[in-house]
């Protein structure tokens, strides 16, 4: 049996990163798109690997860790 919980970030990114991830998650779950005036949100774009769903046929998307968005570098 393999562990299927691979959504945990390998390097602990800290509380801030987790909070941003949850906010991004909430944004994806919201039926309407909100526009935030926080410049940080402009750094996130839809994940091309999963189309923004955060989930692929193999489980949580590895490219975006299930968030559906990836951060521009
Ligand atoms: Zn993805």
PDB file of the backbone (N, CA, C, O) and the ligand in Angstrom, with CONECT records:
HET     ZN  A 101       1
ATOM      1  N   UNK A   1       0.835  -1.204   0.000  1.00  0.00           N
ATOM      2  CA  UNK A   1       0.000   0.000   0.000  1.00  0.00           C
ATOM      3  C   UNK A   1       0.866   1.248   0.000  1.00  0.00           C
ATOM      4  O   UNK A   1       1.787   1.379   0.806  1.00  0.00           O
ATOM      5  N   UNK A   2       0.576   2.116  -0.867  1.00  0.00           N
ATOM      6  CA  UNK A   2       1.310   3.379  -0.907  1.00  0.00           C
ATOM      7  C   UNK A   2       0.556   4.443  -0.123  1.00  0.00           C
ATOM      8  O   UNK A   2      -0.674   4.447  -0.071  1.00  0.00           O
ATOM      9  N   UNK A   3       1.325   5.351   0.488  1.00  0.00           N
ATOM     10  CA  UNK A   3       0.683   6.496   1.124  1.00  0.00           C
ATOM     11  C   UNK A   3       0.174   7.421   0.036  1.00  0.00           C
ATOM     12  O   UNK A   3       0.916   7.786  -0.876  1.00  0.00           O
ATOM     13  N   UNK A   4      -1.061   7.790   0.130  1.00  0.00           N
ATOM     14  CA  UNK A   4      -1.623   8.618  -0.939  1.00  0.00           C
ATOM     15  C   UNK A   4      -1.636  10.094  -0.577  1.00  0.00           C
ATOM     16  O   UNK A   4      -2.035  10.936  -1.381  1.00  0.00           O
ATOM     17  N   UNK A   5      -1.201  10.401   0.631  1.00  0.00           N
ATOM     18  CA  UNK A   5      -1.233  11.808   1.043  1.00  0.00           C
ATOM     19  C   UNK A   5       0.069  12.487   0.660  1.00  0.00           C
ATOM     20  O   UNK A   5       0.973  12.624   1.486  1.00  0.00           O
ATOM     21  N   UNK A   6       0.164  12.910  -0.584  1.00  0.00           N
ATOM     22  CA  UNK A   6       1.385  13.555  -1.056  1.00  0.00           C
ATOM     23  C   UNK A   6       1.187  15.048  -1.229  1.00  0.00           C
ATOM     24  O   UNK A   6       1.980  15.713  -1.896  1.00  0.00           O
ATOM     25  N   UNK A   7       0.139  15.573  -0.634  1.00  0.00           N
ATOM     26  CA  UNK A   7      -0.159  16.992  -0.818  1.00  0.00           C
ATOM     27  C   UNK A   7       0.654  17.875   0.127  1.00  0.00           C
ATOM     28  O   UNK A   7       0.665  19.097  -0.016  1.00  0.00           O
ATOM     29  N   UNK A   8       1.326  17.258   1.084  1.00  0.00           N
ATOM     30  CA  UNK A   8       2.110  18.058   2.014  1.00  0.00           C
ATOM     31  C   UNK A   8       3.356  18.591   1.328  1.00  0.00           C
ATOM     32  O   UNK A   8       4.066  17.852   0.647  1.00  0.00           O
ATOM     33  N   UNK A   9       3.613  19.864   1.511  1.00  0.00           N
ATOM     34  CA  UNK A   9       4.829  20.438   0.928  1.00  0.00           C
ATOM     35  C   UNK A   9       6.062  19.801   1.535  1.00  0.00           C
ATOM     36  O   UNK A   9       6.093  19.510   2.731  1.00  0.00           O
ATOM     37  N   UNK A  10       7.047  19.591   0.738  1.00  0.00           N
ATOM     38  CA  UNK A  10       8.248  18.937   1.226  1.00  0.00           C
ATOM     39  C   UNK A  10       9.019  19.855   2.174  1.00  0.00           C
ATOM     40  O   UNK A  10       9.324  19.482   3.307  1.00  0.00           O
ATOM     41  N   UNK A  11       9.319  21.029   1.706  1.00  0.00           N
ATOM     42  CA  UNK A  11       9.991  21.997   2.566  1.00  0.00           C
ATOM     43  C   UNK A  11       8.925  22.862   3.236  1.00  0.00           C
ATOM     44  O   UNK A  11       8.143  23.536   2.565  1.00  0.00           O
ATOM     45  N   UNK A  12       8.907  22.833   4.544  1.00  0.00           N
ATOM     46  CA  UNK A  12       7.879  23.587   5.273  1.00  0.00           C
ATOM     47  C   UNK A  12       7.949  25.059   4.915  1.00  0.00           C
ATOM     48  O   UNK A  12       8.919  25.733   5.263  1.00  0.00           O
ATOM     49  N   UNK A  13       6.955  25.559   4.237  1.00  0.00           N
ATOM     50  CA  UNK A  13       6.990  26.938   3.742  1.00  0.00           C
ATOM     51  C   UNK A  13       6.576  27.953   4.780  1.00  0.00           C
ATOM     52  O   UNK A  13       6.767  29.151   4.575  1.00  0.00           O
ATOM     53  N   UNK A  14       6.019  27.513   5.879  1.00  0.00           N
ATOM     54  CA  UNK A  14       5.634  28.456   6.911  1.00  0.00           C
ATOM     55  C   UNK A  14       4.170  28.807   6.863  1.00  0.00           C
ATOM     56  O   UNK A  14       3.449  28.469   5.923  1.00  0.00           O
ATOM     57  N   UNK A  15       3.758  29.486   7.891  1.00  0.00           N
ATOM     58  CA  UNK A  15       2.331  29.785   8.048  1.00  0.00           C
ATOM     59  C   UNK A  15       1.825  30.691   6.938  1.00  0.00           C
ATOM     60  O   UNK A  15       0.711  30.508   6.447  1.00  0.00           O
ATOM     61  N   UNK A  16       2.623  31.653   6.542  1.00  0.00           N
ATOM     62  CA  UNK A  16       2.181  32.593   5.510  1.00  0.00           C
ATOM     63  C   UNK A  16       1.851  31.885   4.220  1.00  0.00           C
ATOM     64  O   UNK A  16       0.816  32.129   3.599  1.00  0.00           O
ATOM     65  N   UNK A  17       2.746  31.007   3.829  1.00  0.00           N
ATOM     66  CA  UNK A  17       2.522  30.276   2.581  1.00  0.00           C
ATOM     67  C   UNK A  17       1.266  29.409   2.662  1.00  0.00           C
ATOM     68  O   UNK A  17       0.499  29.320   1.703  1.00  0.00           O
ATOM     69  N   UNK A  18       1.069  28.778   3.804  1.00  0.00           N
ATOM     70  CA  UNK A  18      -0.113  27.948   3.973  1.00  0.00           C
ATOM     71  C   UNK A  18      -1.382  28.780   3.917  1.00  0.00           C
ATOM     72  O   UNK A  18      -2.382  28.378   3.323  1.00  0.00           O
ATOM     73  N   UNK A  19      -1.326  29.932   4.536  1.00  0.00           N
ATOM     74  CA  UNK A  19      -2.492  30.812   4.520  1.00  0.00           C
ATOM     75  C   UNK A  19      -2.810  31.249   3.101  1.00  0.00           C
ATOM     76  O   UNK A  19      -3.973  31.266   2.698  1.00  0.00           O
ATOM     77  N   UNK A  20      -1.792  31.599   2.353  1.00  0.00           N
ATOM     78  CA  UNK A  20      -2.007  31.993   0.957  1.00  0.00           C
ATOM     79  C   UNK A  20      -2.590  30.840   0.166  1.00  0.00           C
ATOM     80  O   UNK A  20      -3.453  31.034  -0.690  1.00  0.00           O
ATOM     81  N   UNK A  21      -2.118  29.641   0.455  1.00  0.00           N
ATOM     82  CA  UNK A  21      -2.635  28.468  -0.237  1.00  0.00           C
ATOM     83  C   UNK A  21      -4.113  28.265   0.040  1.00  0.00           C
ATOM     84  O   UNK A  21      -4.890  27.932  -0.855  1.00  0.00           O
ATOM     85  N   UNK A  22      -4.486  28.473   1.296  1.00  0.00           N
ATOM     86  CA  UNK A  22      -5.901  28.302   1.634  1.00  0.00           C
ATOM     87  C   UNK A  22      -6.748  29.395   1.010  1.00  0.00           C
ATOM     88  O   UNK A  22      -7.878  29.153   0.588  1.00  0.00           O
ATOM     89  N   UNK A  23      -6.211  30.565   0.956  1.00  0.00           N
ATOM     90  CA  UNK A  23      -6.944  31.655   0.302  1.00  0.00           C
ATOM     91  C   UNK A  23      -7.131  31.345  -1.176  1.00  0.00           C
ATOM     92  O   UNK A  23      -8.204  31.562  -1.738  1.00  0.00           O
ATOM     93  N   UNK A  24      -6.085  30.842  -1.788  1.00  0.00           N
ATOM     94  CA  UNK A  24      -6.187  30.480  -3.203  1.00  0.00           C
ATOM     95  C   UNK A  24      -7.208  29.365  -3.377  1.00  0.00           C
ATOM     96  O   UNK A  24      -7.961  29.347  -4.351  1.00  0.00           O
ATOM     97  N   UNK A  25      -7.227  28.446  -2.435  1.00  0.00           N
ATOM     98  CA  UNK A  25      -8.186  27.358  -2.477  1.00  0.00           C
ATOM     99  C   UNK A  25      -9.607  27.913  -2.374  1.00  0.00           C
ATOM    100  O   UNK A  25     -10.501  27.498  -3.113  1.00  0.00           O
ATOM    101  N   UNK A  26      -9.802  28.847  -1.459  1.00  0.00           N
ATOM    102  CA  UNK A  26     -11.120  29.446  -1.274  1.00  0.00           C
ATOM    103  C   UNK A  26     -11.543  30.190  -2.532  1.00  0.00           C
ATOM    104  O   UNK A  26     -12.713  30.173  -2.913  1.00  0.00           O
ATOM    105  N   UNK A  27     -10.582  30.839  -3.169  1.00  0.00           N
ATOM    106  CA  UNK A  27     -10.891  31.554  -4.404  1.00  0.00           C
ATOM    107  C   UNK A  27     -11.366  30.589  -5.472  1.00  0.00           C
ATOM    108  O   UNK A  27     -12.293  30.888  -6.225  1.00  0.00           O
ATOM    109  N   UNK A  28     -10.734  29.445  -5.533  1.00  0.00           N
ATOM    110  CA  UNK A  28     -11.115  28.471  -6.548  1.00  0.00           C
ATOM    111  C   UNK A  28     -12.492  27.905  -6.271  1.00  0.00           C
ATOM    112  O   UNK A  28     -13.237  27.579  -7.194  1.00  0.00           O
ATOM    113  N   UNK A  29     -12.828  27.787  -4.988  1.00  0.00           N
ATOM    114  CA  UNK A  29     -14.117  27.206  -4.640  1.00  0.00           C
ATOM    115  C   UNK A  29     -15.244  28.217  -4.818  1.00  0.00           C
ATOM    116  O   UNK A  29     -16.407  27.838  -4.955  1.00  0.00           O
ATOM    117  N   UNK A  30     -14.903  29.489  -4.816  1.00  0.00           N
ATOM    118  CA  UNK A  30     -15.929  30.516  -4.925  1.00  0.00           C
ATOM    119  C   UNK A  30     -16.519  30.529  -6.335  1.00  0.00           C
ATOM    120  O   UNK A  30     -15.783  30.413  -7.315  1.00  0.00           O
ATOM    121  N   UNK A  31     -17.826  30.668  -6.441  1.00  0.00           N
ATOM    122  CA  UNK A  31     -18.469  30.683  -7.755  1.00  0.00           C
ATOM    123  C   UNK A  31     -18.141  31.946  -8.545  1.00  0.00           C
ATOM    124  O   UNK A  31     -18.117  31.928  -9.776  1.00  0.00           O
ATOM    125  N   UNK A  32     -17.894  33.011  -7.849  1.00  0.00           N
ATOM    126  CA  UNK A  32     -17.541  34.257  -8.524  1.00  0.00           C
ATOM    127  C   UNK A  32     -16.074  34.565  -8.266  1.00  0.00           C
ATOM    128  O   UNK A  32     -15.532  34.254  -7.205  1.00  0.00           O
ATOM    129  N   UNK A  33     -15.464  35.164  -9.229  1.00  0.00           N
ATOM    130  CA  UNK A  33     -14.053  35.504  -9.082  1.00  0.00           C
ATOM    131  C   UNK A  33     -13.937  36.857  -8.397  1.00  0.00           C
ATOM    132  O   UNK A  33     -14.528  37.846  -8.831  1.00  0.00           O
ATOM    133  N   UNK A  34     -13.183  36.878  -7.348  1.00  0.00           N
ATOM    134  CA  UNK A  34     -12.959  38.144  -6.670  1.00  0.00           C
ATOM    135  C   UNK A  34     -11.627  38.713  -7.103  1.00  0.00           C
ATOM    136  O   UNK A  34     -10.681  37.984  -7.401  1.00  0.00           O
ATOM    137  N   UNK A  35     -11.575  39.998  -7.131  1.00  0.00           N
ATOM    138  CA  UNK A  35     -10.322  40.658  -7.461  1.00  0.00           C
ATOM    139  C   UNK A  35      -9.798  41.319  -6.194  1.00  0.00           C
ATOM    140  O   UNK A  35     -10.450  42.184  -5.610  1.00  0.00           O
ATOM    141  N   UNK A  36      -8.636  40.903  -5.792  1.00  0.00           N
ATOM    142  CA  UNK A  36      -8.044  41.468  -4.594  1.00  0.00           C
ATOM    143  C   UNK A  36      -7.030  42.521  -4.975  1.00  0.00           C
ATOM    144  O   UNK A  36      -6.358  42.445  -6.003  1.00  0.00           O
ATOM    145  N   UNK A  37      -6.952  43.483  -4.122  1.00  0.00           N
ATOM    146  CA  UNK A  37      -6.008  44.568  -4.377  1.00  0.00           C
ATOM    147  C   UNK A  37      -4.618  44.263  -3.831  1.00  0.00           C
ATOM    148  O   UNK A  37      -3.724  45.110  -3.833  1.00  0.00           O
ATOM    149  N   UNK A  38      -4.468  43.043  -3.371  1.00  0.00           N
ATOM    150  CA  UNK A  38      -3.158  42.663  -2.864  1.00  0.00           C
ATOM    151  C   UNK A  38      -2.279  42.209  -4.022  1.00  0.00           C
ATOM    152  O   UNK A  38      -2.645  41.274  -4.734  1.00  0.00           O
ATOM    153  N   UNK A  39      -1.149  42.836  -4.224  1.00  0.00           N
ATOM    154  CA  UNK A  39      -0.296  42.485  -5.367  1.00  0.00           C
ATOM    155  C   UNK A  39       0.148  41.035  -5.347  1.00  0.00           C
ATOM    156  O   UNK A  39       0.478  40.469  -6.389  1.00  0.00           O
ATOM    157  N   UNK A  40       0.158  40.435  -4.172  1.00  0.00           N
ATOM    158  CA  UNK A  40       0.604  39.036  -4.100  1.00  0.00           C
ATOM    159  C   UNK A  40      -0.282  38.111  -4.909  1.00  0.00           C
ATOM    160  O   UNK A  40       0.188  37.113  -5.456  1.00  0.00           O
ATOM    161  N   UNK A  41      -1.553  38.437  -4.987  1.00  0.00           N
ATOM    162  CA  UNK A  41      -2.452  37.552  -5.707  1.00  0.00           C
ATOM    163  C   UNK A  41      -2.215  37.612  -7.210  1.00  0.00           C
ATOM    164  O   UNK A  41      -2.561  36.683  -7.940  1.00  0.00           O
ATOM    165  N   UNK A  42      -1.637  38.686  -7.657  1.00  0.00           N
ATOM    166  CA  UNK A  42      -1.314  38.771  -9.077  1.00  0.00           C
ATOM    167  C   UNK A  42      -0.178  37.839  -9.463  1.00  0.00           C
ATOM    168  O   UNK A  42       0.068  37.585 -10.642  1.00  0.00           O
ATOM    169  N   UNK A  43       0.512  37.330  -8.436  1.00  0.00           N
ATOM    170  CA  UNK A  43       1.628  36.435  -8.710  1.00  0.00           C
ATOM    171  C   UNK A  43       1.161  35.018  -9.009  1.00  0.00           C
ATOM    172  O   UNK A  43       1.945  34.177  -9.451  1.00  0.00           O
ATOM    173  N   UNK A  44      -0.115  34.759  -8.767  1.00  0.00           N
ATOM    174  CA  UNK A  44      -0.620  33.418  -8.971  1.00  0.00           C
ATOM    175  C   UNK A  44      -1.399  33.319 -10.277  1.00  0.00           C
ATOM    176  O   UNK A  44      -2.243  34.161 -10.583  1.00  0.00           O
ATOM    177  N   UNK A  45      -1.103  32.294 -11.023  1.00  0.00           N
ATOM    178  CA  UNK A  45      -1.821  32.054 -12.267  1.00  0.00           C
ATOM    179  C   UNK A  45      -2.369  30.636 -12.238  1.00  0.00           C
ATOM    180  O   UNK A  45      -1.915  29.795 -11.462  1.00  0.00           O
ATOM    181  N   UNK A  46      -3.327  30.390 -13.072  1.00  0.00           N
ATOM    182  CA  UNK A  46      -3.930  29.065 -13.138  1.00  0.00           C
ATOM    183  C   UNK A  46      -2.883  28.019 -13.535  1.00  0.00           C
ATOM    184  O   UNK A  46      -2.073  28.228 -14.438  1.00  0.00           O
ATOM    185  N   UNK A  47      -2.931  26.921 -12.848  1.00  0.00           N
ATOM    186  CA  UNK A  47      -1.981  25.841 -13.120  1.00  0.00           C
ATOM    187  C   UNK A  47      -2.316  25.207 -14.466  1.00  0.00           C
ATOM    188  O   UNK A  47      -3.449  24.784 -14.698  1.00  0.00           O
ATOM    189  N   UNK A  48      -1.335  25.147 -15.338  1.00  0.00           N
ATOM    190  CA  UNK A  48      -1.595  24.597 -16.667  1.00  0.00           C
ATOM    191  C   UNK A  48      -1.622  23.075 -16.655  1.00  0.00           C
ATOM    192  O   UNK A  48      -2.181  22.448 -17.555  1.00  0.00           O
ATOM    193  N   UNK A  49      -1.018  22.489 -15.632  1.00  0.00           N
ATOM    194  CA  UNK A  49      -0.954  21.028 -15.575  1.00  0.00           C
ATOM    195  C   UNK A  49      -2.317  20.409 -15.279  1.00  0.00           C
ATOM    196  O   UNK A  49      -2.636  19.329 -15.778  1.00  0.00           O
ATOM    197  N   UNK A  50      -3.118  21.095 -14.466  1.00  0.00           N
ATOM    198  CA  UNK A  50      -4.416  20.538 -14.086  1.00  0.00           C
ATOM    199  C   UNK A  50      -5.561  21.426 -14.535  1.00  0.00           C
ATOM    200  O   UNK A  50      -6.723  21.112 -14.276  1.00  0.00           O
ATOM    201  N   UNK A  51      -5.258  22.518 -15.197  1.00  0.00           N
ATOM    202  CA  UNK A  51      -6.304  23.411 -15.671  1.00  0.00           C
ATOM    203  C   UNK A  51      -6.965  24.200 -14.563  1.00  0.00           C
ATOM    204  O   UNK A  51      -8.051  24.749 -14.748  1.00  0.00           O
ATOM    205  N   UNK A  52      -6.316  24.260 -13.408  1.00  0.00           N
ATOM    206  CA  UNK A  52      -6.857  25.040 -12.305  1.00  0.00           C
ATOM    207  C   UNK A  52      -7.716  24.237 -11.348  1.00  0.00           C
ATOM    208  O   UNK A  52      -8.227  24.777 -10.367  1.00  0.00           O
ATOM    209  N   UNK A  53      -7.879  22.962 -11.623  1.00  0.00           N
ATOM    210  CA  UNK A  53      -8.711  22.132 -10.747  1.00  0.00           C
ATOM    211  C   UNK A  53      -7.959  21.686  -9.499  1.00  0.00           C
ATOM    212  O   UNK A  53      -8.572  21.427  -8.463  1.00  0.00           O
ATOM    213  N   UNK A  54      -6.655  21.597  -9.591  1.00  0.00           N
ATOM    214  CA  UNK A  54      -5.876  21.124  -8.451  1.00  0.00           C
ATOM    215  C   UNK A  54      -5.857  19.615  -8.344  1.00  0.00           C
ATOM    216  O   UNK A  54      -5.177  19.052  -7.486  1.00  0.00           O
ATOM    217  N   UNK A  55      -6.598  18.969  -9.207  1.00  0.00           N
ATOM    218  CA  UNK A  55      -6.689  17.510  -9.153  1.00  0.00           C
ATOM    219  C   UNK A  55      -6.511  16.956 -10.562  1.00  0.00           C
ATOM    220  O   UNK A  55      -7.076  17.466 -11.529  1.00  0.00           O
ATOM    221  N   UNK A  56      -5.729  15.923 -10.647  1.00  0.00           N
ATOM    222  CA  UNK A  56      -5.596  15.228 -11.926  1.00  0.00           C
ATOM    223  C   UNK A  56      -6.170  13.826 -11.763  1.00  0.00           C
ATOM    224  O   UNK A  56      -6.667  13.475 -10.693  1.00  0.00           O
ATOM    225  N   UNK A  57      -6.104  13.042 -12.800  1.00  0.00           N
ATOM    226  CA  UNK A  57      -6.628  11.684 -12.708  1.00  0.00           C
ATOM    227  C   UNK A  57      -5.818  10.838 -11.738  1.00  0.00           C
ATOM    228  O   UNK A  57      -6.247   9.762 -11.323  1.00  0.00           O
ATOM    229  N   UNK A  58      -4.635  11.343 -11.381  1.00  0.00           N
ATOM    230  CA  UNK A  58      -3.781  10.599 -10.451  1.00  0.00           C
ATOM    231  C   UNK A  58      -3.819  11.178  -9.045  1.00  0.00           C
ATOM    232  O   UNK A  58      -3.000  10.819  -8.199  1.00  0.00           O
ATOM    233  N   UNK A  59      -4.749  12.055  -8.798  1.00  0.00           N
ATOM    234  CA  UNK A  59      -4.855  12.634  -7.456  1.00  0.00           C
ATOM    235  C   UNK A  59      -4.506  14.104  -7.475  1.00  0.00           C
ATOM    236  O   UNK A  59      -4.652  14.784  -8.491  1.00  0.00           O
ATOM    237  N   UNK A  60      -4.042  14.583  -6.331  1.00  0.00           N
ATOM    238  CA  UNK A  60      -3.709  15.997  -6.230  1.00  0.00           C
ATOM    239  C   UNK A  60      -2.598  16.335  -7.221  1.00  0.00           C
ATOM    240  O   UNK A  60      -1.619  15.602  -7.365  1.00  0.00           O
ATOM    241  N   UNK A  61      -2.780  17.460  -7.894  1.00  0.00           N
ATOM    242  CA  UNK A  61      -1.802  17.898  -8.879  1.00  0.00           C
ATOM    243  C   UNK A  61      -0.476  18.198  -8.196  1.00  0.00           C
ATOM    244  O   UNK A  61      -0.437  18.911  -7.194  1.00  0.00           O
ATOM    245  N   UNK A  62       0.590  17.664  -8.728  1.00  0.00           N
ATOM    246  CA  UNK A  62       1.897  17.885  -8.114  1.00  0.00           C
ATOM    247  C   UNK A  62       2.475  19.241  -8.475  1.00  0.00           C
ATOM    248  O   UNK A  62       3.247  19.823  -7.713  1.00  0.00           O
ATOM    249  N   UNK A  63       2.100  19.732  -9.630  1.00  0.00           N
ATOM    250  CA  UNK A  63       2.659  21.014 -10.075  1.00  0.00           C
ATOM    251  C   UNK A  63       2.210  22.152  -9.174  1.00  0.00           C
ATOM    252  O   UNK A  63       2.977  23.075  -8.896  1.00  0.00           O
ATOM    253  N   UNK A  64       0.965  22.085  -8.719  1.00  0.00           N
ATOM    254  CA  UNK A  64       0.432  23.179  -7.903  1.00  0.00           C
ATOM    255  C   UNK A  64       0.089  22.710  -6.498  1.00  0.00           C
ATOM    256  O   UNK A  64      -0.451  23.483  -5.707  1.00  0.00           O
ATOM    257  N   UNK A  65       0.391  21.466  -6.174  1.00  0.00           N
ATOM    258  CA  UNK A  65       0.112  20.889  -4.849  1.00  0.00           C
ATOM    259  C   UNK A  65      -1.370  20.943  -4.511  1.00  0.00           C
ATOM    260  O   UNK A  65      -1.752  21.061  -3.346  1.00  0.00           O
ATOM    261  N   UNK A  66      -2.179  20.856  -5.523  1.00  0.00           N
ATOM    262  CA  UNK A  66      -3.622  20.808  -5.277  1.00  0.00           C
ATOM    263  C   UNK A  66      -4.271  22.176  -5.159  1.00  0.00           C
ATOM    264  O   UNK A  66      -5.473  22.272  -4.913  1.00  0.00           O
ATOM    265  N   UNK A  67      -3.498  23.225  -5.329  1.00  0.00           N
ATOM    266  CA  UNK A  67      -4.085  24.552  -5.192  1.00  0.00           C
ATOM    267  C   UNK A  67      -4.761  25.016  -6.490  1.00  0.00           C
ATOM    268  O   UNK A  67      -5.653  25.863  -6.460  1.00  0.00           O
ATOM    269  N   UNK A  68      -4.340  24.467  -7.602  1.00  0.00           N
ATOM    270  CA  UNK A  68      -4.916  24.895  -8.876  1.00  0.00           C
ATOM    271  C   UNK A  68      -4.247  26.139  -9.425  1.00  0.00           C
ATOM    272  O   UNK A  68      -4.532  26.569 -10.543  1.00  0.00           O
ATOM    273  N   UNK A  69      -3.371  26.705  -8.643  1.00  0.00           N
ATOM    274  CA  UNK A  69      -2.654  27.898  -9.094  1.00  0.00           C
ATOM    275  C   UNK A  69      -1.187  27.738  -8.790  1.00  0.00           C
ATOM    276  O   UNK A  69      -0.798  27.076  -7.828  1.00  0.00           O
ATOM    277  N   UNK A  70      -0.402  28.339  -9.604  1.00  0.00           N
ATOM    278  CA  UNK A  70       1.033  28.313  -9.372  1.00  0.00           C
ATOM    279  C   UNK A  70       1.533  29.756  -9.282  1.00  0.00           C
ATOM    280  O   UNK A  70       0.970  30.678  -9.871  1.00  0.00           O
ATOM    281  N   UNK A  71       2.588  29.902  -8.536  1.00  0.00           N
ATOM    282  CA  UNK A  71       3.116  31.246  -8.310  1.00  0.00           C
ATOM    283  C   UNK A  71       4.135  31.566  -9.386  1.00  0.00           C
ATOM    284  O   UNK A  71       5.019  30.762  -9.680  1.00  0.00           O
ATOM    285  N   UNK A  72       4.005  32.732  -9.961  1.00  0.00           N
ATOM    286  CA  UNK A  72       4.987  33.178 -10.932  1.00  0.00           C
ATOM    287  C   UNK A  72       6.270  33.514 -10.190  1.00  0.00           C
ATOM    288  O   UNK A  72       6.238  34.072  -9.093  1.00  0.00           O
ATOM    289  N   UNK A  73       7.388  33.174 -10.792  1.00  0.00           N
ATOM    290  CA  UNK A  73       8.658  33.447 -10.123  1.00  0.00           C
ATOM    291  C   UNK A  73       9.214  34.798 -10.546  1.00  0.00           C
ATOM    292  O   UNK A  73      10.282  35.199 -10.083  1.00  0.00           O
TER     293      UNK A  73
HETATM  294 ZN    ZN A 101      -2.155  21.904 -10.911  1.00  0.00          ZN
END
